[in-house]
């Protein structure tokens, strides 16, 4: 039961990260044409999200959960 709770908690964090990336770094603004282009877009978007998260944590700004949750 503890393992199930841990996995559910991890999934929530991952879903929240994707939702934030869609809004802040344009994760959902790409129409797939080729794998290479898709992979580059996803990589750049996730890198930008990680960079913004680090900058935000150093400044002490609290993130807000998207309003549609």
C-alpha positions, 0 to 999 in steps of 0.5 A, a space after each residue: 500500500 505504501 508503494 502504491 501511494 509513492 507511485 501515485 504521488 510521483 505521477 502527480 508531480 510528473 503531470 504537474 510538471 507537464 502542465 506547467 511546461 505546456 503553459 510556460 515553455 510551449 511544450 504543446 505548440 508543435 505539430 509532429 512532422 518528423 521524429 527529429 524535430 519533435 525530439 528537439 522541440 521536446 528537449 528544448 522545452 523541457 530544458 527551458 522548464 528546468 532552467 526556469 525552475 532553477 532560477 525560480 527556486 533561487 529567487 524564492 518564488 512560489 509556483 502556483 498550481 494551474 487553475 484548471 486543476 
